Amino acid sequence: MLQYVQRAFAIGIVMCFAVGAASAADVEGKKMTLPSTERQVSVVQFKAPGTNPRPAVLLLHGAGGFDRRIADYNHYASTLANQGIDAYLVYYYSDMDEKYMSNGIDVFEQRYPAWAKMVGELAEYLEKQKDSNGKAGLIGFSNGGILATGASTLDPKITAAVIYYGTEPWPLGTPAKRFPPLLILHGDADQIIPVENGKQLATLAKKLGAPVDLVIYPGEMHGFGADFSKKSAQDALTKTIAFLRKQLTVN
């Protein structure tokens, strides 16, 4: 089921502008680790300027990780920081995951429940920090979008999630019982994760009582958010920031 998802390409984000902060300087990323039950998880933190309490958002990469487009992910996270949101690039693959995948072994479905649990633990940890406003959200791309749906249905403390070309959390193997407010972004020409998957996620989340914004971009294929020469990519980012600032109560 949905085996094509496990072979999805990594989704990079190309940033050529800063929404609402065009003149703001880039925020430098800081490498660190955050605790989870399984292991210390490597992240890169982009801390929002100032001392006011702020929310945190975890960015979850696609199948190929961050490194193929690291400069673009860094710029994306920096833009979130300049909007008053602490952003974290989360390296959720373990060393063993990387080893298996380098040998051609697909671990997505097998490791998915552990990754989802880990993401929830990271969000809860960040919510408890002294500079937090007590809220945390997720942004997931492709496989990372599917992971975000799983983490957000397992952990009620996750406040909001943005899902770029994702699906229901089918690898959990159990029915979802809740979702936070969702922003679902999908292209109707996507041949890797068809738009019907985004529609099905929206329908399910609404049935479970979650507020859902579903935005479908005509003619866009999988990964359209990576090309900021397109108006649709710019529009998706604008909607993402507005959604997160509202749901995470950014002053």
N, C-alpha and C positions, 0 to 999 in steps of 0.2 A: 504493500500500500504506500502510495506516494514515494516510491523509491527514487524518483527523479529529484526530490528535495535534497536527498543526501549527497547528490552530485552537483548541487548548485554552486555557481561561482561565487567567490567572495565579492561582497558589495562595498565599493569604496565611495566616499563622499567627496566630491570636488567642490570646494568652496571658493568662489571668486568675489564674494561680497559678504558683508556682515549685516544681518537684518537688524534694523533699529540701532546699529552701533557702527556705522560705516567708518567713523574716525577713531574707533577704539583700537588700542594696541593689542596685538596678539598676547594671550595669556600663555606663559610657558608651562609645559607639562612637567610633572614631577613623578618619577618612578617610585613606587612603594609596594608594599604588600598589605592585604587585608585578610583578617582571619575567617576561616570557615571550618566546619567539622572535618572535612576531608583533608585540607591543606591550607597553607598560606597562599593566597591568590595574587599573582602579579597584576598590577593595574598601573595606569598613568593618570594622575589626578590633574585636573585643570580647575583651579580654585577661583571662585568668583571674587572680584575685588571688593574691598570694604570689610566691615566687621559685623554687619547685620546678620541675624540668623537666616540661613538659606537652605533650600532643598538640595538633594543630590539626585543625579540621574546616571544610571549605568548604561553604557553603550555596549551592545552585544553584536559581535561580528558575524559575517557569513562564513561559508564553509572553508574559505582559504585564509581566515585570520585577518589581522590588521596590516601586516607588513607590506603587502603588495601596494597599498595606497596610504602608507602611514602619514605622509605629509598632509593628505586631504582629511584623514580622520583627526589629526591634531588640530587642524584649522577648524573643523566642524565643532570639536569639543571646546576650543577656545571661544567660538562664537556663543555657545551656550553659557560659558562662564561670564562673558561680557553682558549676558542677559540676566545675571543674578542667580545662576544655577551652577553648583559644583558638578562638573562632568568627569566621569571616570571611564577610560577605555579598559574593559575587563578581558583579560587573557584567560578565558575559561578552560582552554585545553590544558591538560596536565602533560608532563613530560612523556608519560606512557601513551597518552592519546596521540601525541605528535609522532611517537615511534611507530605505533600501529599504522597511522595514516601514511607515513612515509613509506611503509611497506605495502601500501595499497589496500589496507584493511579499513572498511568503513565502520566507524564506531558511533555514528550519530544516534541511532535508535537505542543501542545498548547503553550508552552513557548519558542519554538525555535526562532521565529522572534524577541522577546525581547532580548534573549541571543545574537543573532547575532548582533543586534544593539549595545548592550552593549560592546561586544568584539571590534567592530570598534571604539567606543568611547575611550576605554582604549588604543588602538593602537595610536589613534590620540593624546591623552594626552601625551603618552611617547615620541612620535616624537617631541614634543615641548619642552622637558626638556633640560636644558643647556648642559648636557653631551651627548646628542643624536646627531647622525649624520643625523637625519631627516628621518630615515627609520625604519620600523617595519614589522615583519613577524609573521606567525602563524605556530604552529605544532599541529596537531590534531590527536587523536587516536580513531578509531571506531566512536562512537557518537560524540566525539570531532572533528574528521575529517569531519564529515558531517556539524558540526557547523562551522568549519573553511571555508568550501566552501561557506556557506551562508554569513558569515561576509565579506569574501573577494570579493564576487560579489556585496555586498551592498556598500562597502567603497573603493573607488579608491585609497585611501592613503595607503592601505595595500600593501606592496611591493612584498611579496612572501609568499607562503604557502606550507607546507609539509603535505600530506594527507596519513596517515597510515590507510589502509582498510576502506575508506570512500565512499561516493556517491555524486551525484549531490545534490544541496540544495533543495530537493523536499519539505521539510516542509514550505518553504517560500510561496508556493502556486502561485508564479509568475515566469515567465521565467527569467533565469539568462541573464544578458546583458554584463558582462565582468568578466574576471578573471585575477589575476596577474600571473606571472610565477608560475607553479605548479610542484612539485615533488610528484608523486603518487606511493605509495609502496603497493603491494598487493600480497597475496599468491594465487596460482591457485587452492588450495584445500580448500579454505575458504568456510565453510558451513553456516556461520552467515551472512556475507555480501559477496556474491559470486563475483568472480573476474570480471564478466561481468559488475558489477557496477563501478568498477575502470576504465574499458575500456570505458564505456559510458561517464564517467566524462572526461576522456582524449579527447574523440572525440568532446564533447561539447565545452570544453575549447579551443581546436584548432580551431574550427569553429568560435569562438568569438575572435580569434586572439592572444590567449595567448601562450607563449612558454610552452611546456609540456614535462617533462621527466616521462615516465611510466616504472616502473620496476616491473616485475612479477617474483615471486620466485616459481619455480616448487616444488610441493609437500607441500608447506607451508600452514598452516591453519590460522584461525583468531587468531591474537595475537602473531604471530611468533616473532615480534620484542621484546617480553618480555623475550625471552630465548637467552641470549648471549653466551650460549654454542654452538649455531648454527652459522655457517659462514654467513648465510643469514641475521641474526640480526646484526652482526658486519658490514656486507657490507651495510645494510640499513642505519646504523648510520653514516658510513663513507661518504656515498652519501649525507645524510642530511646535514652534516657539510659543505661539499664542495659546495653544492648547495646554502646554506644560506650565506656562506662567499662570494660567487660570486655575488648573487643577492642583498645582503645587503651591499656590498662594504666594507668588513672588511680588513683593512690594515695588 
